[in-house]
């Protein structure tokens, strides 16, 4: 008799590969020896260390400690992310725990199949460079790059990468970036993210992009000396860009730009830091429409508080890209119900909408959704327009929306996910589950799946 426990090991591994990384995998490992053997590759493929883990250290064993105890597990490790580190007291100062640091770096040296490494703890990245220099399969690197000039020189010894993300990079990192690309990244790099680098300027960015004609993703966000004018001006060196994220400055103009050559953009994210969001976003869209591209995803985030996106801006966006848009996100701002209705009527392929649901206009909002024939997912975001505690949706609200939208299956409200399964003959009731809806440490402007 065939049971789940005596299935072929390859079959079990294939089944477990579809499960999300989390507590479920650890529970499966406790079922039986065969389940343990099959789930271990999936269980140790991605290792993370967050704030909740740091609070439990050293009482709880870390995944790095487990690898040191069982070195054979290191061969399964593909992805490592460290978002927090335990601290120790020394001379009235909090420093990174030396024991954890030694445990972590020693374990990383054993992980020869590492493909991605993320370190977002300030001042800690330099200690991990010796562990990843020899990782020939490393493709993605994400660093909190506040390094000194001498430490920045160590970047030149790192292996070639396909994706590089630098957060809070110092002036020395910005200065060495073109040389780093010339040394080891110019042939392999396809995605570049530069976030909150105050010393990044147009000359440095252009020197870097001149060597990356095959670049597919460019995200320059929160860099005051590299605003929309700067990025759009130097983007002529990367005509194959598919993903673009830029921050607009307080200057409500497109100044001194050559004709746009960006014809491959599929995902566009705009971080508006201008007092007049409509004028600057409309100007950017007008500039880009010269070289038409079928935009799939558009994200807009507004730094100014209490901003309501005007209908005219929505019309400008939908007029050009409405027929191709599949995902729309409006973050930290409010979108009027009549604008939602216009979007649903004129975006026939829209599958996901991230927007602040107007709790005082649920009836009008539901009717607006009735025009969206392909909408599958709605994410209720915080718009920062209204004060007071956040009002959560109820099951009646969700039922109301899903009855109006023919294909709506999922509504995300904070960490609550409402789902409903539809069949030809039956309509199952709405179910609610709580889960993390966005991976910790991810940037809002990066492209995401529906």
N, C-alpha and C positions, 0 to 999 in steps of 0.2 A: 504493500500500500504506500503510495506516494504522499508525503506530507511536506509542509513548508520547511521542516527541519532537515529533511534528507534530499532537498533539491540540489542540483549541481551548483558548485560554488560560483561559477560564472553567472548562472541565472540569478542567484541571490544578490551578487554584486550589482548586476544590471538593475534589479528591482530597487535596491537601496540607493542607487544613483539618482533616482527621481525624487527622493525625500529631501526636504529642506534641511540645511545645516542647523542643528540646534539640539535641544534636550531629547528630541525623539530618537536621534541616532544613539545617544548614550543609553537610552532605555532598551533599544533593540539589542545592544551589545550584552545586556544582562539576561537575555532570553535563553540562549544555549551556546555551546561552543562553536557550532557551525555558524550561527548568526553573528557571533563575535568575530570570527575569522573573516566573514564576508563584509562586515560593516566597518572594520578597522580602516581600510583604504579611504573610505568616504569620511570617516570620523576625523581622521588626521590630515585630510587634504587641505583644509583651511584652519589655521590656528589664529585666534584673536585674544587680545588681552586689553580689557576695558577698565573703566573706573570701578565697577563693581568687583572685578577680580583683584584690583589693587587694594581695595578695602579689606579683603579677606586674606591678604598675604601677611605672614607666611603660614597661617593656619591651614589654608587650602592648598593642595598641590597644584602647581601651574602645569599647563601642557608642555612647557619646556622642561620642567622637572621630570615629567613622565617620559619624555624622549631620552633624557639622560639615563633614566632607570632602564629603559628598553630601547637601545640605540637602533634596533631594526625598524622601529616605527618611523625613523627620520626619512626613509626612502619614499614614504607616501606623502610627505609635506610638499604642497605646491604653493600655497598662499599664506603669508604671515602678515598680520597687522597688529601694531602696538599703539593704542590710542592713549594709554596712561601707564605710569610706572609708580610702584610704591616708593615712598620717601622715608628717609632716615634723618634723625636729628644730629647735627654736628656743629659745635660752636655756635649755638643759637641760630643755625640756618638749616633749612630743609634741603637735602641733597638726594639724588637718585640712590636707591638702595643698592649697595655694592654687591651684595649676595645675589640679588635678582639679576643685576646686570651681568654678572659672571655666568650665572645659570643660563640666561637667555643667549648670550653670545656663543657659549660653548655648544649649546643645542643647535644654533643656526649653522655652525660650521659643519655639522653632520648632515644638513639638509641639502644634498647635492642636486636635487631636482627642483629647487625653488624657482618659481616662475614670476611671482610678484611679491613685493615687500613694501609695507606701508609703516612709516614711523612719523607720528605727528606730535611727539613730545618735544618741547623746546629744549635745546641743548643736549639732546641725547643721540642725534643721528650720527655724529662723527664716531661714536664708539662702536657702531655697527658696520662701518665701511670695511674693516678687515675681514668680516664674516661673509661679505657678499662679493668681494672682488673676483673670486674664482667660480662664481655661479654662472656657467655658460648658458643655462636655460632661462636666466632672469630676463623678463621682457618688460615688466612694469615696475616702476619705482615711484613712490610717493613720499616726499620728505618735508618735514618742517626745517627749512634750510636757513636758519639764522646762524650762519657760520662766520668765523673770522677769516681773514685773507689766507692764513696758513692752512686752515681747515678746508677752505674752498679748493685749494690745490689738489686735495685728495679726490675730488670728483673726477678728475682726469683719468684716474686709474680704474674707474668702475667699468663694467662690461657694457657692450652696446645694448640699447633698449628700443622697444617699440613705443612705449608710452612713458612719459615723464611728467610728474606733477610736483611743482615746487610751491610750498606755502610759506609766506612770511620770509621770503629770501632776503638776505642782507645785501648791501651794496657790492660786497666782494663776490657774492654768488651771481648777481646780475652782470658784473664786470667780466666774469670768467665764462659765462654762458656761451657766447659765440665760439670761444676757443674749445670748450667742452664738446660742442656740437661738431666742430671741425675735426677734433681728435678721434672721436669714437661713435658719434650719433648720426652723422649726416646721411649715412646710407640706410639706417634701420628705423629711425624715429618716424612715427606716423601720427602720434597724438601728443600735444604739448599743452600743459595747463600751468599758468602763472597766476597765483592768487595772493593778493595783498602784499605785493612787492613794491614798496614805496619808492625805491630807487631805479626801477625799471623805466627806461626812457626809449624814445623812438629810435635813436641811433643803435642802441644795444639790440632792440627787437628786430630792426631791419637787418643788422649784421647776422643775427641768428637765422632769420627766415630765408635769407638769400641762399643759405646752404640746404634748405629743406623744400625743394620743389615738389616732392611727393607727399607732403604733409596732408593728412586727412582731417585732423581735428585740432582746432586752435581755440583756447579759452584764456582770455586775459581779463580778469575780473578784480576790481578793487585796487588797481594800480594807477594812482592819480596822475602820473606822468605819461601814461599810455592809455589815453581815452579813446573814444570811438573814432575820432579823426585820425589818430596815430595808427590804430590797428587797421582801419580800412585803407589807409594810405600804403602801408607796407604789405598788405595782404595780396598785392599784385604778384608777389614772389611765390605765392602758394595757390595757384589757380584751381587745384584739385580739391580744395577744402570742401568737406561735407558737413562738418559740425563747427559752428562758430558761436562764441560767446564773448560779448564786449560790454564794457561799462561806459555809459554816456557821461560827459562832464557837465558842468553847469553852463557851458556855452551852448546856446540853443541853435547851433548852426552846423552845417557841413562845410568845412573850410578847406580850400586848396586840395581837393581830392581829384585824382585822375579818374577817367571813366572806369566803372566797375568791371572787373573781369571774373567775378565769382559767379560761375554758372552751374556749380555742382552742389550748392548748399542744400541740405536736407533738414538739418536741425539748427534753429536759430534761437539764441537766448540773449535778451537785452536786460541789463541792470541799469535802470534809470536813476541817476543821481541829480537830475535837473529839476529846477522848480517848476518848469512847464513840461510835463511829461508828454502831452499830446504833440507839441511842436517838434520836440527832438526826435521822438519815435517816428512820427510821420516823415520827418526829413530823412531818417535812416532808411525807412521802407521805400521812400521815393528814389533814393540813391540806388538801392539794390535792385529795384524793379527794371532798371535799364537792361540788365542781363537776367532774363527771366529764369527761374528755377522752380521746380515743383516742390515747395516746402512741405515737409511732413509734420514737423513739430515746431511750435513757437511758444517761447516762455518769456514772460515779462514780470520783472520784479521792480517795485518802486520803493525807494528809500524814504521819500517824503511821506509823512503820516497823513491819514485821513484823505487819501486821494481816490477819487471816483473816476474810472476810465470813461471818457466821453464816447458817445455813440459814433461820432464822426471818425474817431481813431479805429474803432472796431470795423466800420465800413471800409476804411482804407485798407485794412489788413485782409478782410474777407474778399474784397473786390479782386485782389491780385492772386491770393493763395487759397481762397475758400474751397475750391474744387479738389485740392490735393491734401489739405490739412487733415491729419488723423489725431493729433494730440495738441491741446491748447492749455496753457497754464497762466493764471493771473495771480501773482503772489503779493502779499502785503498791500493789497489795494481792493477796491470794491468795483464790481461790474453790475450795472443796472439790469433789471429784468428784461427791459426792451432790447438791450444789447445781447443778452443770452438768447432771446428769441431770434434775433437777426443771425446770430452764429448758427443756431440749430437749423434754420431755414436754408442757409446758404453754404453750409459745409456738409455735403452729403456723405463724406467718408469719415466724419469725426467719430472716434472710438473712445477717447478719454478726455474729460474736462476737469481741470483743477481750478476751482473757483470758490469764493466764499458764498455759501448758500444763504440767501436773505431770509432769516427766520420770521420776519414780519410780513413777508410776501410769498409764503409757501404755495398758495394757490396759483398765483401768476407764474411762479418759477416752474411748477409742475406742468402748467399748460405750455410754457415755452419749450419744455423738454419733448413735448409731443411731436414736434417737428423734426427731432433728431432720430432718424430711422436706423442708424448704425451705432449709436452711442451705447457702450457697454459698461463704462466705469466713470463714476463721479467721485472726486476727492474734495471734501469740504475743507478749505484752508482758512487760516486766520487772516482776516483782512486788516486788522489794526485800525478799523474805522470806528467801531463802537466800543465803548468802555464797559466795564463790569465783567462778571464771570461768563465764560463761554457756555452757550446753550447747545446741548447735544440733541441730536435727532432721536425721535422715538420710532418704534416699529410701525406705528400708524403713518408717520411722515414718509418712511421708506416705502411702505406699501403704496402710498399715494403716488410717489414719484415713479415707481416701477409699473404702475398701472397705466400711466401716461406714456412712458417711453417704452416702445415695443421690445427692444433688445437689451435694455438696461439690466445688468446682472449683479453689479457690485457697487456699493457706496461706502467710501472710507470716511470716517468721522473721527479724527484724532487717531487713537490706537484701536478704535473699534471698526470692524469690517462687517458690513451687512451684505449678505449674499442671498441669491434666490436662483434656484434651478428651474428651468422651463423645459417641458416636453411637449409633444404634440397634443396629448390628451389631458395632461395634468399640470397644475401650477402649484409647486410646493411652497409652503409658507416661508416667510423670510427668516433666516437664521443669523445669529450674531455671534461673532468670536472676537477675542481680543488678541492682537499680535502686533509686533513691531512692523510698521508699515513702510519705514524707510531705514535703510541700513545706516548704522552709526558711522559718522565721519565722511559721509558722501556729500558732494556738492550739489546744490539745488539746480545748477545750470547744466549739468552733464545730461546727455540724452538717456532716456529710460524707456523700458518696454511698457506696453499697455498693461 
